[in-house]
Amino acid sequence: MKLLNIDANAKTIKGQAKGYMTAVLYLAPFKSAGINVCPMAELAGCWRGCLNTAGRGGISKGSVKFAPYGIELPDNAIQNCRIKRTRFYAEDRDGFMAQLTHEIYLFVRKAERKDLTPVVRLNGTSDIQWERIPVDSSAGRDSCTIFDLFQDLQFYDYTKIYKRFNRDLPRNYHLSLSYSQANEKYAKQCQYMHSEYGINLIKVYRDKETLAEARMFLEECRVNVIDGDAHDLRFLDKPNSIVTLKAKGSARRDRSGFVLDN
């Protein structure tokens, strides 16, 4: 079972036009594999509208669904693989990290052969604080993270854990903060991090009309607005920006406040 997905979706492959090759780790989000890999999902209201069910991940035979750990999912090979990866992460952390390290090494070599710059996104459909995950748990205080092993490799992620920005992150790890109005306190904290520290906010809008109106309003307010659907290379974004996305998959029906209507 492979862990990394290499430029196999429509969005990340757009990065090749800019000279990058992207590897993404897709796990089973929230509690859908029996372990919560998205600790802010309930507060931010994003677990039902997660892009986990966008594209091929949302296809199943007819209306067939399954819920091995209580969260209903489309019954397909993609969801089953994501659950297996997540169980691997939960049950054999050192084995998981060893395989992840090996696959990243092979990925870097592959990108270099194609004369592309390799970049890695570890939270494709999760929100794990990788800066706190040791590669080898037996090393104790001397343990290093994946960012230490690949210091010349650019990593990036979207996150809803705003407290991550209060600590020193690895220099090769770029985070963007995912916005939601599902919880007033959460929304205010996101706005504070953006206005006070220039943290980029990711905002998801329901449809192209809502998205166009929002972009026009933000630009009139002289906010630096970035089209997040143009590519996935968030580490290239200027600080103090709003990154706008159009809802995909089940997110188009989300009414929690995660997907915005204005």
C-alpha positions as CSV (number, residue, x, y, z in Angstrom):
1,M,0.0,0.0,0.0
2,K,1.5,3.3,-1.1
3,L,1.1,6.4,1.1
4,L,1.7,9.2,-1.3
5,N,-0.4,10.4,-4.2
6,I,1.9,12.1,-6.8
7,D,0.2,14.7,-9.1
8,A,-2.8,12.4,-9.5
9,N,-5.5,15.0,-9.1
10,A,-6.6,17.9,-11.3
11,K,-5.4,20.6,-8.9
12,T,-2.0,19.6,-7.9
13,I,-0.9,18.7,-11.4
14,K,-1.4,22.4,-12.3
15,G,1.7,23.0,-10.3
16,Q,3.8,21.3,-13.0
17,A,3.2,24.4,-15.3
18,K,5.1,26.4,-12.6
19,G,7.9,23.8,-12.3
20,Y,6.7,21.8,-9.3
21,M,5.8,18.2,-8.7
22,T,3.5,17.6,-5.7
23,A,3.1,14.5,-3.5
24,V,0.1,14.4,-1.2
25,L,-0.8,12.1,1.7
26,Y,-4.5,11.4,1.9
27,L,-5.9,9.9,5.1
28,A,-9.4,9.2,6.2
29,P,-10.5,12.6,7.7
30,F,-12.0,13.3,11.2
31,K,-13.0,10.0,12.9
32,S,-13.9,8.0,9.8
33,A,-11.0,5.6,10.5
34,G,-11.6,5.4,14.2
35,I,-8.9,8.0,15.1
36,N,-9.5,11.7,15.0
37,V,-6.9,13.2,12.6
38,C,-8.8,16.5,12.4
39,P,-9.2,17.8,16.0
40,M,-10.9,21.1,15.0
41,A,-13.4,19.5,12.5
42,E,-16.4,19.7,14.8
43,L,-15.7,23.3,15.9
44,A,-15.1,24.5,12.4
45,G,-17.9,22.5,11.0
46,C,-15.9,21.1,8.1
47,W,-16.1,17.4,8.6
48,R,-19.3,16.8,6.6
49,G,-18.1,19.0,3.7
50,C,-14.6,17.7,3.6
51,L,-13.0,17.4,0.1
52,N,-12.5,13.7,1.0
53,T,-15.7,13.0,-1.1
54,A,-14.7,15.3,-4.0
55,G,-13.8,13.7,-7.3
56,R,-13.4,10.0,-7.5
57,G,-13.4,9.8,-3.7
58,G,-17.1,10.5,-3.8
59,I,-18.1,7.9,-6.3
60,S,-19.8,4.7,-5.2
61,K,-22.0,2.1,-6.9
62,G,-25.4,3.6,-6.9
63,S,-26.2,4.9,-3.4
64,V,-24.0,2.4,-1.6
65,K,-22.4,3.7,1.6
66,F,-20.4,2.2,4.4
67,A,-19.4,3.3,7.8
68,P,-16.8,1.0,9.4
69,Y,-16.1,3.5,12.2
70,G,-19.5,5.3,12.4
71,I,-18.9,8.0,9.8
72,E,-20.7,7.3,6.5
73,L,-18.5,7.2,3.4
74,P,-19.0,6.3,-0.3
75,D,-18.0,2.6,-0.7
76,N,-15.0,2.7,-3.1
77,A,-11.4,1.8,-3.3
78,I,-10.2,5.3,-2.6
79,Q,-12.0,5.5,0.8
80,N,-10.9,2.0,1.7
81,C,-7.2,2.9,1.0
82,R,-7.5,6.1,3.1
83,I,-8.9,4.1,6.0
84,K,-6.1,1.5,5.7
85,R,-3.4,4.3,5.7
86,T,-4.9,5.9,8.7
87,R,-5.1,2.7,10.6
88,F,-1.5,2.1,9.7
89,Y,-0.6,5.5,11.1
90,A,-2.6,4.8,14.3
91,E,-1.4,1.2,14.9
92,D,2.3,1.3,13.8
93,R,3.5,4.9,13.9
94,D,7.2,4.1,13.5
95,G,6.5,1.7,10.6
96,F,4.3,4.4,9.0
97,M,6.9,7.0,9.3
98,A,9.6,4.7,8.0
99,Q,7.6,4.1,4.8
100,L,6.7,7.7,4.5
101,T,10.3,8.7,4.7
102,H,11.2,6.1,2.0
103,E,8.4,7.2,-0.3
104,I,9.4,10.9,0.0
105,Y,13.0,10.0,-0.8
106,L,11.9,8.2,-4.0
107,F,9.5,11.0,-4.8
108,V,12.3,13.6,-4.6
109,R,14.5,11.5,-7.0
110,K,11.5,11.2,-9.4
111,A,10.9,14.9,-9.5
112,E,14.6,15.6,-10.0
113,R,14.7,13.2,-13.0
114,K,11.8,15.2,-14.5
115,D,13.6,18.5,-13.8
116,L,10.8,19.5,-11.5
117,T,11.0,20.9,-7.9
118,P,9.4,18.4,-5.4
119,V,7.0,19.7,-2.8
120,V,4.9,17.7,-0.2
121,R,1.6,18.2,1.4
122,L,1.1,15.8,4.3
123,N,-2.5,16.8,5.2
124,G,-4.4,16.2,2.0
125,T,-7.5,15.2,4.0
126,S,-6.3,15.5,7.6
127,D,-5.0,18.0,10.1
128,I,-2.1,16.3,11.9
129,Q,0.5,18.5,13.6
130,W,3.4,16.9,11.8
131,E,5.9,19.2,13.5
132,R,5.2,17.2,16.6
133,I,5.4,13.7,15.1
134,P,8.8,12.0,15.5
135,V,10.2,9.9,12.8
136,D,11.4,7.3,15.4
137,S,9.5,7.4,18.7
138,S,12.3,5.4,20.4
139,A,14.7,8.2,20.0
140,G,13.1,10.2,22.8
141,R,14.2,13.8,23.1
142,D,16.7,13.3,20.3
143,S,13.9,12.4,17.9
144,C,13.7,14.3,14.6
145,T,10.7,15.1,12.5
146,I,10.1,14.6,8.8
147,F,11.1,18.2,8.2
148,D,14.5,17.6,9.8
149,L,15.2,14.7,7.5
150,F,14.3,16.7,4.3
151,Q,15.5,20.2,5.2
152,D,15.8,21.3,1.6
153,L,12.3,20.0,0.7
154,Q,9.3,22.4,0.8
155,F,6.3,21.1,2.8
156,Y,3.0,22.9,3.0
157,D,-0.5,22.3,4.4
158,Y,-3.9,23.9,5.1
159,T,-4.9,23.8,8.8
160,K,-7.7,24.7,11.1
161,I,-5.5,24.5,14.2
162,Y,-4.7,28.2,14.7
163,K,-2.6,27.5,17.7
164,R,0.1,26.1,15.5
165,F,0.9,29.6,14.4
166,N,1.9,30.4,18.0
167,R,4.9,28.1,17.9
168,D,8.1,28.1,15.9
169,L,7.3,26.0,12.8
170,P,10.0,24.3,10.7
171,R,11.4,26.8,8.1
172,N,10.5,24.4,5.3
173,Y,6.8,24.0,6.4
174,H,4.3,26.6,5.2
175,L,0.8,26.7,6.7
176,S,-2.4,28.5,5.6
177,L,-5.3,28.9,8.0
178,S,-8.6,27.5,6.8
179,Y,-11.5,29.9,7.7
180,S,-15.0,28.9,8.9
181,Q,-18.0,30.8,10.3
182,A,-19.4,27.6,11.9
183,N,-18.2,28.9,15.3
184,E,-18.1,32.6,16.2
185,K,-15.0,32.3,18.4
186,Y,-13.2,30.3,15.7
187,A,-14.0,32.8,13.0
188,K,-12.8,35.7,15.2
189,Q,-9.6,33.9,16.0
190,C,-8.9,33.4,12.3
191,Q,-9.6,37.0,11.5
192,Y,-7.2,38.0,14.4
193,M,-4.4,35.8,13.1
194,H,-4.9,37.3,9.6
195,S,-5.0,40.9,10.7
196,E,-2.4,40.8,13.4
197,Y,0.2,38.4,11.9
198,G,-0.5,38.4,8.2
199,I,-1.5,34.7,8.2
200,N,-3.2,33.7,4.9
201,L,-6.8,32.7,5.2
202,I,-8.4,30.0,3.0
203,K,-12.1,30.8,2.3
204,V,-14.4,28.4,0.6
205,Y,-17.4,29.7,-1.3
206,R,-20.5,27.8,-2.4
207,D,-20.5,28.5,-6.2
208,K,-18.9,30.5,-8.9
209,E,-21.3,33.4,-8.5
210,T,-20.8,33.7,-4.8
211,L,-17.0,33.4,-5.3
212,A,-17.0,36.1,-7.9
213,E,-19.0,38.5,-5.7
214,A,-16.7,37.8,-2.7
215,R,-13.5,38.4,-4.8
216,M,-14.9,41.7,-6.1
217,F,-15.8,42.9,-2.6
218,L,-12.4,41.9,-1.1
219,E,-10.5,43.6,-4.0
220,E,-12.6,46.8,-3.4
221,C,-11.4,46.6,0.2
222,R,-7.8,46.4,-1.1
223,V,-7.3,42.9,0.2
224,N,-4.8,40.8,-1.7
225,V,-7.0,38.0,-3.1
226,I,-5.6,34.8,-4.6
227,D,-7.4,32.3,-6.7
228,G,-6.8,29.1,-4.8
229,D,-8.2,27.0,-7.6
230,A,-5.5,28.1,-10.1
231,H,-3.0,25.8,-8.4
232,D,-2.3,24.3,-4.9
233,L,1.1,25.8,-4.3
234,R,0.1,27.8,-1.2
235,F,3.7,28.5,-0.1
236,L,4.0,30.8,-3.2
237,D,1.2,33.1,-1.9
238,K,2.1,36.5,-0.6
239,P,1.5,37.0,3.2
240,N,-1.6,38.7,4.4
241,S,-3.7,37.3,1.6
242,I,-7.2,35.8,1.3
243,V,-7.2,32.6,-0.8
244,T,-10.6,31.8,-2.3
245,L,-11.8,28.4,-3.3
246,K,-15.0,27.1,-4.9
247,A,-16.7,24.3,-2.9
248,K,-16.4,20.8,-4.3
249,G,-18.1,17.5,-3.7
250,S,-20.4,17.3,-0.7
251,A,-19.1,20.8,0.4
252,R,-21.5,22.3,-2.1
253,R,-24.4,21.2,0.2
254,D,-22.7,22.2,3.5
255,R,-24.7,24.6,5.7
256,S,-22.5,24.5,8.8
257,G,-20.8,27.9,8.1
258,F,-17.6,26.3,6.7
259,V,-18.8,27.0,3.1
260,L,-19.5,30.7,2.7
261,D,-22.5,32.3,0.9
262,N,-21.2,35.9,1.2
